[in-house]
Amino acid sequence: MKVLVTIVGVAISVGVFSALWVGVNLMFNKATKDWPLFSTLVGALLGFILFVVLHGNELLINPLDEQMDQSWIGRFIAFIWLPAIAAAVGGTVGWFLGRIDDPSTRLAIGIGTGVVAALVIAFMLRDGSGVITIGDGRETEPERSYLPAFRPFALANWTIIGGAVGAGWATLRKSNLIRTVAIFGSIGWLIGAFAASQLGTGPRIAAIIACLVPGLALGYVVGTSKIPNIVGAARIDEGARPWIFVGPAVFFIFVALIAPTILTLVLSFQNADSTEFVGLENYGTALSDPANFDTANWTNIFTSRIFILGLILFAIGLLLAMALGRQTGHTAQVDPPSGAIGISGIALVFFAIVTTLRGTIVNNLWWVFAVTLIATSLGLAIAVLADGVRFERVAKSIVFMPLAISFVGASVVWRLVYQSRDPSQSQTGAMNAAWVAIGRTTSDSSIGQIIWGILLVGAVLGFAYAAIRTLSNDVNMAVLYSVLGLIPIYLLYRLATGGFGALGERNGEFRGEPIQTLSEGPWNNFFLMIVLIWVQTGFAMVILSAAIKAVPGEFIEAAKIDGANDSDIFWRITIPQITPTIIVVVTTVIVLVMKVFDIVRVMTNGNFGTNVLANAMYAESFQFRNVGVGSTLAILLFLSVIPVMVYNIRKQQKEIA
Amino acid sequence: MATPVINEVPGDADAALGNDGPPNDMRKGGTGSTTGARLHGLLTRVPLWFIVLIWAIPSLGLFINSFRDRQAQNQSGWWRVVPSDLTISNYDTVLSASSTASMTDSVLNSLGIAIPATIIPIAVAAFAAYGFAWIDFKGRNWLFIATISLLAIPLQVALLPLLKLYVGGAHVTVPFTERTLTLIPDWDLQGSLTAVWLTHTGFAMPFAIFLLHNYISGLPRDIFESARIDGADHFTIFTKLVLPLSVPVLAAFAIFQFLWAWNDYLIALTMIGSNADNFPTTIRVANLSGDFGRNAFLLPSAAFIQAFIPLIVFFSLQRFFVKGLLAGSVKG
């Protein structure tokens, strides 16, 4: 059953869309090939649309409303009969106008149609004497009256305004003065008659006057038109065709993106249930709420360990750059290794700040910074490492695969990895199992500790060797290796003072609990970020890989002949060549991370201090029903991507110019 | 995943994916079989496969656990799996319609969303891309730039008003009167699949037009001119010439859009609300995940059913997928 419903639903939606579009195209093909047919179709369509709008808004009396049964088909017939008749009449008129050349006959047909249509509408306008059935037919409500009051002043004012606009238009566009004034004057008249007057208060005769004048004027416009020659017909075709092609897309963009964005902006200036304007109050709330931006503990930044470590690294990088700069005559020579040390320093300082200042907005900044930096650099690293390696395709496919999985799926995958249980039980999450295993081997005075010790001493020696080797010709690399070598030395120190990792229960003793990955703040945020890094690294890798492979081989050959080694080639040729691509990747990831939602929603639902803007926006708008603040958060997201939008517009303008 | 930035990314899909030949030393500093070169090779391969292993472990673990029953999952990690443990009972439970966590209906719902949400945007965007590329009209550049500027727009900004549109239609109040005029009637779309794929269609537009326009505007001018001289109208040129020539880019976008619509969570969550009959797979899995405890052991199998179609698409059509990824930022 469900299968059938799905298939039928898909078929109807796709079929209706394509049939409509092909139909309009075929219709306009007829303009140059078969004018009478085209004219007939246009007449039928105009009549149909006019009465669908009037009837659909229940402006007209509908005698069939109470006759038809309230089934789906009955209501459809009760609705469609009038537009159908209008289409038939419009089609007939169009057919005549498409064939008859004689100007006086045409004028008669045009004015006659205008008058008849005006009288039909005027006499069918609801006057408040009946009831309207709503919904499934059980509910009724007293009918409204749409008969306008007769107000000559308003009528005259608006008609003059309309006529003046029409005259201006005709002068500017060099079109026929009388016809243009008639069209715009009619619009002015209709505004004056219906919009600028009290509806539902006048006599029927006022409605007749209100309709008859525009009917006459528009009938005159239609009646004075001529059957176009082939050039004129082609011009009609050419005028309409772009909009047939572009129109549907413009419609969707307007309805789904532009209009809602404007409405959201308006909602953000209104209160929770959008009943009154509150100015910038929502923005004040959003930015000062400690849940969004909490600066209470800012002094703790300076005492945090990673802050100090970050400063030290940054200082080393800076000193190195300045030392090298003295050799080359610059203030500071930023080389990749000194740059890498400096950037790690900055990153640590940033991490210290975002882990101390808390709140939704801070979290978003952290996400953007961490995911973009790590996913892009890891993707670049994998692209370089895998380049030309045996089974390159397999390796890349595995890294790339998470991109095909939904964020919801990725969250489920990582939830299993992150699972943590009571230390007395065996861990079922891979991460904590490894953490506990490390804890067991490092804290026992057993084989495990010896193995760890050998591994770490080996690592220290390796780094030391590398540092000494490079010391002779490259101070830069030597410092980088020395700094990296501090990591195993630190681990050795931890090993000597009781080990690292979680032990769990061992002879009735506990030491080092398993990590409460998702509930222990503020680092639970980072564990969520890892999920997105897992997904996005593949994206960065594939795009950067394509760019790396496109670096001309001659450049590399030439550099090799000049005695450049691998790292020179990478830093001085590959990286500058692929910088535009790196910018694409970074911007793409930033825009994507900025609106991260699914992962946070599924894994923590924003609890434990992990909320992000998109999740807060969803919760405020659809759960707490605070539409004002919800819209404000959405607008904040929007503001954050405006630089990218401006960049795109500039770029495209350049391309067109 | 669509790239919201305009820039050129050089290179082609095959190169990006890599080819499984013997290692090629052309781009490497190493020369032949010296010890240095071998050490160098080792230094590249060890970190590479270490990272790949880390990337594979999470999904592998979930996959293995999806074949272990509740008790096994609770007692030990997936790496302790023994062949006698393996069972497909989880998949049975998750797929059977009687179960509270049935995935069968939601797979159909996801298809009912993803198929129209793929076909209709392709059609609409192809019309527009052709219009922008090959039909001259006033305001064309302006309109195209406006479309492109929306590439980066976060969809959150449109969700609330769109939901209101589906709930009650669109109405404007006529100035100076208290009457409202209905622009779009209330079609009772709240909670329906139609609401979801209509939303997808709208949101997909900027990227789809951008991607297809890049390709279609790059088609050789001669063919259009000679077709026009032969008296072909735009409709004929579009259906007989442009569509057949654009199959690669249409396929690339189709895969993209299908995966995006299939994997979407936010739009479905907003538009479907609490109408459980219409839940797509992502909502089902997410709800199962929120329901700690009783049904947690079904989560791995449900997640794999959710990911099954994307993975098939991914592994069989990877080249097109990467092509789309690259084309998103390549100028035609």
Chai-1 contact restraints between the chains, C-beta under 6 A:
chainA,res_idxA,chainB,res_idxB,connection_type,confidence,min_distance_angstrom,max_distance_angstrom,comment,restraint_id
A,K2,B,D105,contact,1.0,0.0,6.0,A-B,restraint_1
A,K2,B,L108,contact,1.0,0.0,6.0,A-B,restraint_2
A,T6,B,L108,contact,1.0,0.0,6.0,A-B,restraint_3
A,T6,B,G112,contact,1.0,0.0,6.0,A-B,restraint_4
A,G9,B,G112,contact,1.0,0.0,6.0,A-B,restraint_5
A,V10,B,I115,contact,1.0,0.0,6.0,A-B,restraint_6
A,V10,B,P116,contact,1.0,0.0,6.0,A-B,restraint_7
A,S13,B,P116,contact,1.0,0.0,6.0,A-B,restraint_8
A,V14,B,P116,contact,1.0,0.0,6.0,A-B,restraint_9
A,V14,B,I119,contact,1.0,0.0,6.0,A-B,restraint_10
A,F17,B,I120,contact,1.0,0.0,6.0,A-B,restraint_11
A,N25,B,F235,contact,1.0,0.0,6.0,A-B,restraint_12
A,N29,B,D233,contact,1.0,0.0,6.0,A-B,restraint_13
A,N57,B,L181,contact,1.0,0.0,6.0,A-B,restraint_14
A,N57,B,T182,contact,1.0,0.0,6.0,A-B,restraint_15
A,A195,B,V174,contact,1.0,0.0,6.0,A-B,restraint_16
A,A195,B,P175,contact,1.0,0.0,6.0,A-B,restraint_17
A,A195,B,F176,contact,1.0,0.0,6.0,A-B,restraint_18
A,A195,B,T177,contact,1.0,0.0,6.0,A-B,restraint_19
A,A196,B,F176,contact,1.0,0.0,6.0,A-B,restraint_20
A,L199,B,T177,contact,1.0,0.0,6.0,A-B,restraint_21
A,L199,B,R179,contact,1.0,0.0,6.0,A-B,restraint_22
A,R241,B,H234,contact,1.0,0.0,6.0,A-B,restraint_23
A,P242,B,G131,contact,1.0,0.0,6.0,A-B,restraint_24
A,P242,B,I135,contact,1.0,0.0,6.0,A-B,restraint_25
A,P242,B,F137,contact,1.0,0.0,6.0,A-B,restraint_26
A,F245,B,F127,contact,1.0,0.0,6.0,A-B,restraint_27
A,F245,B,Y130,contact,1.0,0.0,6.0,A-B,restraint_28
A,F245,B,G131,contact,1.0,0.0,6.0,A-B,restraint_29
A,V246,B,A128,contact,1.0,0.0,6.0,A-B,restraint_30
A,V246,B,G131,contact,1.0,0.0,6.0,A-B,restraint_31
A,P248,B,V124,contact,1.0,0.0,6.0,A-B,restraint_32
A,A249,B,V124,contact,1.0,0.0,6.0,A-B,restraint_33
A,A249,B,A128,contact,1.0,0.0,6.0,A-B,restraint_34
A,A249,B,M205,contact,1.0,0.0,6.0,A-B,restraint_35
A,F252,B,T201,contact,1.0,0.0,6.0,A-B,restraint_36
A,F252,B,G202,contact,1.0,0.0,6.0,A-B,restraint_37
A,F252,B,M205,contact,1.0,0.0,6.0,A-B,restraint_38
A,I253,B,M205,contact,1.0,0.0,6.0,A-B,restraint_39
A,A256,B,G202,contact,1.0,0.0,6.0,A-B,restraint_40
A,L257,B,L150,contact,1.0,0.0,6.0,A-B,restraint_41
A,L257,B,A158,contact,1.0,0.0,6.0,A-B,restraint_42
A,P260,B,A158,contact,1.0,0.0,6.0,A-B,restraint_43
A,P260,B,P161,contact,1.0,0.0,6.0,A-B,restraint_44
A,P260,B,L162,contact,1.0,0.0,6.0,A-B,restraint_45
A,T261,B,V157,contact,1.0,0.0,6.0,A-B,restraint_46
A,T261,B,A158,contact,1.0,0.0,6.0,A-B,restraint_47
A,L263,B,P161,contact,1.0,0.0,6.0,A-B,restraint_48
A,T264,B,V157,contact,1.0,0.0,6.0,A-B,restraint_49
A,T264,B,P161,contact,1.0,0.0,6.0,A-B,restraint_50
A,L385,B,T44,contact,1.0,0.0,6.0,A-B,restraint_51
A,L385,B,L48,contact,1.0,0.0,6.0,A-B,restraint_52
A,A386,B,L48,contact,1.0,0.0,6.0,A-B,restraint_53
A,G388,B,P23,contact,1.0,0.0,6.0,A-B,restraint_54
A,G388,B,N24,contact,1.0,0.0,6.0,A-B,restraint_55
A,G388,B,R27,contact,1.0,0.0,6.0,A-B,restraint_56
A,V389,B,P23,contact,1.0,0.0,6.0,A-B,restraint_57
A,R390,B,P23,contact,1.0,0.0,6.0,A-B,restraint_58
A,F391,B,D20,contact,1.0,0.0,6.0,A-B,restraint_59
A,E392,B,G18,contact,1.0,0.0,6.0,A-B,restraint_60
A,R393,B,L17,contact,1.0,0.0,6.0,A-B,restraint_61
A,R393,B,G18,contact,1.0,0.0,6.0,A-B,restraint_62
A,R393,B,D20,contact,1.0,0.0,6.0,A-B,restraint_63
A,A395,B,V52,contact,1.0,0.0,6.0,A-B,restraint_64
A,K396,B,L17,contact,1.0,0.0,6.0,A-B,restraint_65
A,K396,B,G18,contact,1.0,0.0,6.0,A-B,restraint_66
A,I398,B,V52,contact,1.0,0.0,6.0,A-B,restraint_67
A,I398,B,W55,contact,1.0,0.0,6.0,A-B,restraint_68
A,I398,B,A56,contact,1.0,0.0,6.0,A-B,restraint_69
A,V399,B,W55,contact,1.0,0.0,6.0,A-B,restraint_70
A,A404,B,P310,contact,1.0,0.0,6.0,A-B,restraint_71
A,A404,B,L311,contact,1.0,0.0,6.0,A-B,restraint_72
A,A404,B,F314,contact,1.0,0.0,6.0,A-B,restraint_73
A,I405,B,A307,contact,1.0,0.0,6.0,A-B,restraint_74
A,S406,B,N263,contact,1.0,0.0,6.0,A-B,restraint_75
A,S406,B,T282,contact,1.0,0.0,6.0,A-B,restraint_76
A,V408,B,Y265,contact,1.0,0.0,6.0,A-B,restraint_77
A,V408,B,T282,contact,1.0,0.0,6.0,A-B,restraint_78
A,V408,B,V285,contact,1.0,0.0,6.0,A-B,restraint_79
A,V408,B,A286,contact,1.0,0.0,6.0,A-B,restraint_80
A,G409,B,A303,contact,1.0,0.0,6.0,A-B,restraint_81
A,G409,B,Q306,contact,1.0,0.0,6.0,A-B,restraint_82
A,G409,B,A307,contact,1.0,0.0,6.0,A-B,restraint_83
A,V412,B,S289,contact,1.0,0.0,6.0,A-B,restraint_84
A,V412,B,L299,contact,1.0,0.0,6.0,A-B,restraint_85
A,V412,B,A303,contact,1.0,0.0,6.0,A-B,restraint_86
A,V413,B,P58,contact,1.0,0.0,6.0,A-B,restraint_87
A,V413,B,S59,contact,1.0,0.0,6.0,A-B,restraint_88
A,V413,B,L62,contact,1.0,0.0,6.0,A-B,restraint_89
A,W414,B,P58,contact,1.0,0.0,6.0,A-B,restraint_90
A,L416,B,G61,contact,1.0,0.0,6.0,A-B,restraint_91
A,L416,B,L62,contact,1.0,0.0,6.0,A-B,restraint_92
A,V417,B,P58,contact,1.0,0.0,6.0,A-B,restraint_93
A,S426,B,S76,contact,1.0,0.0,6.0,A-B,restraint_94
A,T428,B,G77,contact,1.0,0.0,6.0,A-B,restraint_95
A,A430,B,G61,contact,1.0,0.0,6.0,A-B,restraint_96
A,A433,B,G77,contact,1.0,0.0,6.0,A-B,restraint_97
A,V542,B,A16,contact,1.0,0.0,6.0,A-B,restraint_98
A,V542,B,V322,contact,1.0,0.0,6.0,A-B,restraint_99
A,I543,B,V9,contact,1.0,0.0,6.0,A-B,restraint_100
A,S545,B,A16,contact,1.0,0.0,6.0,A-B,restraint_101
A,A546,B,G11,contact,1.0,0.0,6.0,A-B,restraint_102
A,A546,B,A15,contact,1.0,0.0,6.0,A-B,restraint_103
A,A546,B,A16,contact,1.0,0.0,6.0,A-B,restraint_104
A,A546,B,L326,contact,1.0,0.0,6.0,A-B,restraint_105
A,A547,B,V9,contact,1.0,0.0,6.0,A-B,restraint_106
A,A547,B,P10,contact,1.0,0.0,6.0,A-B,restraint_107
A,A547,B,G11,contact,1.0,0.0,6.0,A-B,restraint_108
A,K549,B,G11,contact,1.0,0.0,6.0,A-B,restraint_109
A,K549,B,A15,contact,1.0,0.0,6.0,A-B,restraint_110
A,A550,B,P10,contact,1.0,0.0,6.0,A-B,restraint_111
A,A550,B,G11,contact,1.0,0.0,6.0,A-B,restraint_112
A,I556,B,R27,contact,1.0,0.0,6.0,A-B,restraint_113
A,N565,B,G29,contact,1.0,0.0,6.0,A-B,restraint_114
A,D566,B,G29,contact,1.0,0.0,6.0,A-B,restraint_115
A,P580,B,N7,contact,1.0,0.0,6.0,A-B,restraint_116
A,T581,B,V9,contact,1.0,0.0,6.0,A-B,restraint_117
A,V584,B,V5,contact,1.0,0.0,6.0,A-B,restraint_118
A,V584,B,N7,contact,1.0,0.0,6.0,A-B,restraint_119
A,V584,B,V9,contact,1.0,0.0,6.0,A-B,restraint_120
A,V584,B,S329,contact,1.0,0.0,6.0,A-B,restraint_121
A,T587,B,V5,contact,1.0,0.0,6.0,A-B,restraint_122
A,T588,B,T3,contact,1.0,0.0,6.0,A-B,restraint_123
A,V591,B,P4,contact,1.0,0.0,6.0,A-B,restraint_124
A,V591,B,A152,contact,1.0,0.0,6.0,A-B,restraint_125
A,K595,B,P154,contact,1.0,0.0,6.0,A-B,restraint_126
A,F597,B,L266,contact,1.0,0.0,6.0,A-B,restraint_127
A,D598,B,Y265,contact,1.0,0.0,6.0,A-B,restraint_128
A,V602,B,A286,contact,1.0,0.0,6.0,A-B,restraint_129
A,V602,B,S289,contact,1.0,0.0,6.0,A-B,restraint_130
A,A614,B,Q156,contact,1.0,0.0,6.0,A-B,restraint_131
A,M617,B,Q156,contact,1.0,0.0,6.0,A-B,restraint_132
A,S621,B,L160,contact,1.0,0.0,6.0,A-B,restraint_133
A,A634,B,Q156,contact,1.0,0.0,6.0,A-B,restraint_134
A,A634,B,V157,contact,1.0,0.0,6.0,A-B,restraint_135
A,L637,B,P154,contact,1.0,0.0,6.0,A-B,restraint_136
A,L637,B,Q156,contact,1.0,0.0,6.0,A-B,restraint_137
A,F638,B,P154,contact,1.0,0.0,6.0,A-B,restraint_138
A,F638,B,V157,contact,1.0,0.0,6.0,A-B,restraint_139
A,V641,B,A152,contact,1.0,0.0,6.0,A-B,restraint_140
A,V644,B,A152,contact,1.0,0.0,6.0,A-B,restraint_141
A,M645,B,S149,contact,1.0,0.0,6.0,A-B,restraint_142
A,M645,B,A152,contact,1.0,0.0,6.0,A-B,restraint_143
A,N648,B,I6,contact,1.0,0.0,6.0,A-B,restraint_144
A,N648,B,I148,contact,1.0,0.0,6.0,A-B,restraint_145
A,N648,B,S149,contact,1.0,0.0,6.0,A-B,restraint_146
A,N648,B,L151,contact,1.0,0.0,6.0,A-B,restraint_147
A,I649,B,I145,contact,1.0,0.0,6.0,A-B,restraint_148
A,I649,B,S149,contact,1.0,0.0,6.0,A-B,restraint_149
A,K651,B,I6,contact,1.0,0.0,6.0,A-B,restraint_150
A,Q652,B,I145,contact,1.0,0.0,6.0,A-B,restraint_151
A,Q652,B,I148,contact,1.0,0.0,6.0,A-B,restraint_152
A,I656,B,N141,contact,1.0,0.0,6.0,A-B,restraint_153
